[in-house]
Amino acid sequence: YVWTRDVSFAADLALAKLDPKRTRQSLQFKLSAARDGHTPGLFVAQDTGSGGSWPISSDRVVWFLAARHLLDDPAFAEQVWQALQGTLAQDRAMVFDAQMGLYRGETSFLDWREQTYPAWTQNDVVPIAQSFSLSTNVLHYQALRLAARLATERHDDRAAGYQAQADALKAAINAHFWRDDRGMYMSYIGGDGAPYDT
């Protein structure tokens, strides 16, 4: 068994170059059909997190950060394209907040609650579930950019739509996460857009 985020970050950092065959196999292990048995498509599996599994944790799109290094295999590239379509559509419907222009979800990479969130969230994970994190939104941005690229290569009409979503998400990230008073980005913000101070 391998965690989606762990193998994906490892692959992006170096593993895809060191052992592409095993990395590809590990990534393929994290793909599946929808659990409900009737929603069509291929989806990336979501790890559990501090606040719970999907949709509270929504950083499964980190899988695409890894997969983009292994697209020289045509069969795998087609799986990536299918998974992009299904996963992005599902996340857009379930975790995207149109008013904020951001995807909800807890932080990625630093995802252990005791290391990332205030101590009081130990007994109340609702604020985590309602929050928006910089890292997870950046991962969605990267996935959307990859979707635009692969759609363009396939002469798919959705390329412009994916690119427009990526551009809008980038603008929302800069608008909501940047703190002028501190000269840096916030790691995460509350469901109402307010920054958290730990």
N, C-alpha and C positions, 0 to 999 in steps of 0.2 A: 504494500500500500504506500502511496506517496501523496503528500499534500499538494493541492493545485498551486498555491502561492509559493511554496518552498521550492518545488521543482522548476517553476516558471522563473522565479528570480535567479535561481542558480543557473538555469539555461541562458538567460539573458546576460548574466555576468561573465560566463565562460563555458559552461558545460556543453552548450550546443556546438561549440567549436572543437572541444576536446573529444567528445563522443557523440556525434550527431545521431547515429543509429539508435543507441539506447535512450538518448534524450527524446527522440521522435516517438519511440515506443512508450516512454513514460507519459508523454503528453497525450498520446492517443488513448491511453488508459483512462484519462480524465474526460473523455467525450462520451455522451450517451444521448439516447432519445429522451423525450420528456417523461417524467414519472407518471403523469396522469394517463398515459397510454393512448391518447388521441391527438394531442397537439403535435402537428408535424414539425420536423426539423431536427437538427443536431445541436446540442448544447454543451457548454463547458460546465463541469460540476463545480459547485461552490463549497469551499471548506466552511466549517463552523468557525465562529469567532467569539469575541468577548460578549457580544450582545445576543448571539444566536446565529443561525444559518441564514441563507438567502430568504428574504431580501434585506435583512438587517446587515448581513455581510454581503457586499456586492462587488468585491474585488476580484471575482473569478476572471474578469477580462484581462488580468495580468497574464493569463495563458497566451494571449495573442502577442504580448511583448516577447515571449519566448519563441512562439511559432514562426514569427517573421524571419528568424534566422535559418529556417529549415525548409524554405519554399522551393528549393532546387529539386525536390522530389515531387513530380506532378500529382501523384495520387494523394500525397499528404497535403499539397497545396489546395487540392479540391476539397478535402475535409476541412481545412482551415476556412475556406470560403463559405462552405455550408454552415459551419459553426458560427462564423461571424454574423451571418444573416439571422440565424435563429437566436443567438445570445443577445445581440444588439437590439433586436425587435422586442424580446422579452424584457430586457432591462429598461428599454424606453417606455414600455407600457406599465411596468411595475415600480421602478425606483427613480424615474426621472421626474423632477418637480418643475413643471413648466413656468411657474411664477418666479422661481429662483434661477432657472436655467441650469440647474445642477442635478447630479445624481446623488441620492441619499446612500448612506452606507458608512460603516466604521472605517478606521484607518487601515491601510495595508502596509506591509513590511514591519512596522511597529504596531502589531495588532494585539498584543497581550495587554489586557485591561490595566493591570497594576503598573505597567510601564508607561501607559499612554494617557489614561483618563484619570480624572479626580477620584480620590479614595471613596467618595460617597456613591459613586456608580456601582460599587460592589453589591449594593443592595437595591439598586434601581437602574436597570439598563434601558429604560424607556428613552432617556435623553440620547443615548448612543444610537438607538434605533431611529430617532428623529433627525439625527445630525447629518452633516455633510462633511466629508473629509477631503483635504487637498490631494492626498496620494491616490485615492480611489477615483477621483474625478480626472486626474492626470492620466490614469490608466484607461479610462473611458475615452479620453481625447485621443490617445495613441491607437486604441482599437478602431475608432472612427476614421482616423487617417489611413490605417491599413485597409479598412473596408473601401474607402474612396479609391485607393491605389489599385486594389484587386478588381474592383468594379470597372475602373478605367481600362485595365488590361484585358478585361473580358467584354469590353464595349457594352457594359450594362448601364442602362439609363439611370440607375440609382446613384451613380458616382457623384454627381453634383449634389444630390441630397445628403449623402454621407459627409461630403466636404463642408457643406453649409452647416450641418450639425456640429462638426468639429470646430469650425470657426466660431460659431455661437458659444460653444462650450468654453473655448479658450477665453473669449471675452468675459464670460460669466465668472470663470476662475479668477481672472485678474480683478474683476470688479468686487467680488465678495471675499476673497482670501487675502488680498494685499492689505497690509496695515501701514498707512503712511506714518502714523505716530511711532512705529517701531522700525520701519524700514525693512520689513520682512513679511513673508507669507505666514499666515496662521496654519497650523496643522489641521484643525477642524473647527467648524462653527456649528452653533445650535440650529435647531429646526426653524427658528425664526430669523436666522442669519446673523445672530449676535455671536461675537467671538467668546470662546471659553478661556478663562485664565485658570490654570491648574495650580 
